[in-house]
Each structure stands twice: as C-alpha cells, then as structure tokens.
Amino acid sequence: MDQVFLCDVGPRDGLQNQATLLSVQQRLQLVDGLLQAGVPLVEAGAMVSPKAVPAMAGSDELLLALADVKSRLQVLIPNARGYQLARDAGAENVVAVICASNTMNQKNVRMDTLDSLTQISQIQQQALADKVRLQACIAVAWECPFEGRTPIAAVMSLAAQLYECGIRHINIADTIGAANPKAVKDLMQPLVRGFYDVTFTCHFHDTRAMGLANAFAAYEAGVKHFDASVGGLGGCPFAPGATGNVASEDLVMMFEQMGVSTGIDLEQLMVVGQLAGDFTEQPTGGRAHKWRMLQLEKGRTLC
Amino acid sequence: MDQVFLCDVGPRDGLQNQATLLSVQQRLQLVDGLLQAGVPLVEAGAMVSPKAVPAMAGSDELLLALADVKSRLQVLIPNARGYQLARDAGAENVVAVICASNTMNQKNVRMDTLDSLTQISQIQQQALADKVRLQACIAVAWECPFEGRTPIAAVMSLAAQLYECGIRHINIADTIGAANPKAVKDLMQPLVRGFYDVTFTCHFHDTRAMGLANAFAAYEAGVKHFDASVGGLGGCPFAPGATGNVASEDLVMMFEQMGVSTGIDLEQLMVVGQLAGDFTEQPTGGRAHKWRMLQLEKGRTLC
C-alpha cells in the first residue's frame, strides 16, 4: 500500500499565531494527543526569541518533558543559536528556515538569505557531528507577500545550494497560502526529479482553499511528506495575509480515501483537533471536522 | 490561453436545499448577476414537481422572463414531462438526470435507471427535432448514499448507453461530495479518452473539502467544463449527507491563478455570492470569499 508521512506542525506553526497563549502543559497535551493518534512526526516547538514569538516560550522545557519520544519530535530553528538550544534540549530533528525572498528572510530572521545559507551550512556540519537530523525549509517558495511571485529558478538554485551543504531533506513551504496546484506541480516535479536522493516535504496553508488541491498536485509530482496542522490552526506572525495550515484531518481524510496510508487514526486526530479548538478558543478550521459533526448529528458512523 | 467553462448551478442545486424559499424575482436577480459577472452558463431552474421541490416552483416563469438570454440558461429535468415543460418555456439547454445506482434513481425520480435511460433516449430524439441541446447527468457517479461506492464499469457502461442514444454532453456528478482526486482521475481519464467526441462536465460538492482537489484532478484528466455554485450553496434534498457544491468563486480563483481563463469577473461574482447569502440567510460557503474579506479588512486589493 502506498504511504505518505505527515508532520503535524500545529503545536508550532498553529499556535504561534494565536491570540491565546497556551501553557507548556496544554502544549504537552496536544503533542501527546497527536503522537497517540499515530502522527509520525510532530513539530513541537521553536527555538526563537520569546519576545518575538511568546507562544513558543518554554519549547526547551516541552522537549525535555517529552525526552522518551524525542525521535518523533521536530523543532524549528531560525539560526545557529537556535540550533544550540534545540540540541541542548535533546532535539533529534530540527528544521532551519531560509526564505526564497531576501525581504522575507530579513523580516523573518533579520539577516540576508545568503547569511542564512552560510549559517545552515555550519549548522549542518555540527548536526552531523551531533547525530541530529537537519531539514532545511525554503519559505515563501511560491509567493512572497513583499516581493511577489517567487521564480522557480530561485527555489531550484536555493535547493542546489542546500544540497551542496549536505542537506538531504528540504521542506518547500507555501508560507502564505498563495500556491495553486499547477504552480505546485511546476515546482515540485523538477525538484523531485532533479534531486532524486533528497526527501521533499510540502507545507501548505489553506488561505485560499487550495490546500488539499496543492497536496494532491505535490503527491502526483512524487512528494510523500507533508506538513499539516491539527484543526487547521496556523499562520505566520511576520507574513501578512497568511491564515491556517491545511488541516491534518483533511489531509488524512483525503489520502486515506485515495487508498494511501497515513498510519493515523482519524477519529482520534479529530478529538485532538477539538482540544486544540478549546485551548485556543478558535473554531477548528478543518472541513473533515465539520463533515464528522454532520455525520454524528445524523447518527451515522464515519466511512 | 487555456480555458475552462463554468456552469453556475447555484440557482438550481444551490437553492433547492435551502430552508429559505426565494421569490422568482430574487432568483431572477441572482441569475442576472451571474450572467453579468460573465458566467457562460447558468442552471436557472428545474422542471420538477413544486410539491417535491418547492424552491423550484415558477422555473417556467423565470425562463420566460429571461427569454433574451436563454442561450446562456440551462434547466434540469427529471423525465419526459419535465422536458416538455422546459421546451414550452423556451429552454435551449436542458439536463436530464440519471443515477448510476438504481436505489438513488428510485429515490430521485421514482423509476429504475433503465426506465430513465429509455426516457432520455426518447427525449434526445425530441430535442434533436426541437433544436434543444440535451446534456445527460450521471448522478452518484462515485458513491451512492444507499449503495456505496459506484463501480467505474457502471459509469462507463451508462456513458456508453447514453452515447448510443446520441448524447454528446455528459455530466459526471459527485452528488454527495464523496469523491477523492485519485478516484476522479481513475474515472475521468478513461471517460475522456474513451469518448473523445463527448463533452464532459464534472459536478463536485465540497462536503469533505475536496471540491477543488477533485476539480484539479478532473482538469488534469482533460475535463474543461465544471458545475459550481455561487457562494457554495447547494445540496440535494434526496441525498442524505450532501452539502454545498464547490463554490464558483473558489473554482474561478483556482483556475485564474493557474493561468486558465474562465471569462468570469471574480469581484463581481463575489458580490453575487453575498447577495445569495443575504437571500438565503446562509453564510456564504466559498473560501475565496473569506479570503477577500481578510484582504479588504487589511486594506489590500485582490491579486
């Protein structure tokens, strides 16, 4: 049976843009619920300044509390300092972000894209020595809110430079939810074919309802790894106009109905989605959830 | 430039499942707004029993009032009697429905699928004489709420029989919104390739958020005609669990962003969507609309 692999980024991407700040205890509950539902990998936090992103404060504490499942956790880092903090908290999987547009990179991590690249190269050397798996995430890979459409060549070139650094897992992120399925195919096909020994993850936001269409287009191009956020939580504090990630529930429902295994229990995942909604005081964004409510109302079981 | 052709079925499929009944005057306003926005074809009504579907009462009156644009209007008919009523009201484009499952056909039009086929064959002869364009719609083409998954062979066989009747425009309808993009490709590819001189329309409901993904999959399979409903209105009174059609706004946004022309003014279409929401006292279901509201809030123009 064909398989795809989900990383739930709800506890990071989902929570960082919420008005309500969650306690470390609540975040632990969410991460634990996701792992219990069978989500293979959970982005549990970010090693960023608590002043800039208060929602991510205490990510080290959270990692330490989850030491026994750390192989299934991932942490986002903006720079070399973030890497050290993540490693010291016992992280085994880290994601370093770099933006395809220089303006966005400046807004995001206050340095030029080239400087981020130099740092990622150094982090990669250190990660090899530390036996930490490093993924690089190319943000605003389709469109930047400041610079407009991102040229395919810019992403290909950045991917090639990351490859030269030794990176073999690259995340292609539609940070603001501006990609369309044709653009996804146009970018992901040459990436997957060109870098055949690289694992590509796609990260979509559902801003314009195209999250699932984009995921299908990426899958058709050969992508097997997807980021998603339980309950469709999400956004980016520095990218105006971005709304929630594509909901994990929706992705799981689509792939499972296509006969593609995710290894995730959809019913259990939806319970975590409700918990996320309760904690953040935000309605859950996924459509799978609404459909489930409709079925339950009518006394039907899920098919 | 590549093109797709939308038929807005909001004034028929959209309204027939609403709690609020609209006046013929309100329905006229919706149809007129859609035509003004550049929608090439509008399904303006249905020639069905006003007792069974009160929302469609007065469809003949509506057609007569729109006599000067009747080439851009379409009417749904359940049987031969419906055809006569449609023709007498001046309809130039009619759609006859037939269900891929016998149980659904019984629930929908109180006869067996085979009897519907016989009627459609007779209607087609009459339509040729009347110079009326007849489209046949195969409902529950992917899944029936009563019989479960529809075998591909059942739809292929029904399409072949319709072809034998002389039908050259077939609508493949996911009446309850249970299709997934892989299933869409698996069905539409052999249909498009097998019946190369038939125009296929795909009709998707967004029940499980896969409307756009399914439309993209159909487009990839060679489909250029799509049904959609302004504001995502919709449902089917006889198919439990069905919710709204995929929103016309969302389809237009996706295709236009893919560089595929629809000929429709998205801004104007959204205004009609709001009107539909006001008339039906239902929140508009399309995501494009929510995205637009977000942009307007932030003082941005649409891109």
Boltz contact constraints between the chains, C-beta under 6 A:
constraints:
  - contact:
      token1: [A, 180]
      token2: [B, 254]
      max_distance: 6.0
  - contact:
      token1: [A, 180]
      token2: [B, 257]
      max_distance: 6.0
  - contact:
      token1: [A, 180]
      token2: [B, 258]
      max_distance: 6.0
  - contact:
      token1: [A, 181]
      token2: [B, 216]
      max_distance: 6.0
  - contact:
      token1: [A, 182]
      token2: [B, 258]
      max_distance: 6.0
  - contact:
      token1: [A, 207]
      token2: [B, 291]
      max_distance: 6.0
  - contact:
      token1: [A, 208]
      token2: [B, 291]
      max_distance: 6.0
  - contact:
      token1: [A, 209]
      token2: [B, 212]
      max_distance: 6.0
  - contact:
      token1: [A, 209]
      token2: [B, 250]
      max_distance: 6.0
  - contact:
      token1: [A, 209]
      token2: [B, 287]
      max_distance: 6.0
  - contact:
      token1: [A, 210]
      token2: [B, 212]
      max_distance: 6.0
  - contact:
      token1: [A, 210]
      token2: [B, 254]
      max_distance: 6.0
  - contact:
      token1: [A, 212]
      token2: [B, 209]
      max_distance: 6.0
  - contact:
      token1: [A, 212]
      token2: [B, 210]
      max_distance: 6.0
  - contact:
      token1: [A, 212]
      token2: [B, 213]
      max_distance: 6.0
  - contact:
      token1: [A, 213]
      token2: [B, 212]
      max_distance: 6.0
  - contact:
      token1: [A, 213]
      token2: [B, 213]
      max_distance: 6.0
  - contact:
      token1: [A, 213]
      token2: [B, 216]
      max_distance: 6.0
  - contact:
      token1: [A, 216]
      token2: [B, 181]
      max_distance: 6.0
  - contact:
      token1: [A, 216]
      token2: [B, 213]
      max_distance: 6.0
  - contact:
      token1: [A, 250]
      token2: [B, 209]
      max_distance: 6.0
  - contact:
      token1: [A, 254]
      token2: [B, 180]
      max_distance: 6.0
  - contact:
      token1: [A, 254]
      token2: [B, 210]
      max_distance: 6.0
  - contact:
      token1: [A, 257]
      token2: [B, 180]
      max_distance: 6.0
  - contact:
      token1: [A, 258]
      token2: [B, 180]
      max_distance: 6.0
  - contact:
      token1: [A, 258]
      token2: [B, 182]
      max_distance: 6.0
  - contact:
      token1: [A, 287]
      token2: [B, 209]
      max_distance: 6.0
  - contact:
      token1: [A, 291]
      token2: [B, 207]
      max_distance: 6.0
  - contact:
      token1: [A, 291]
      token2: [B, 208]
      max_distance: 6.0
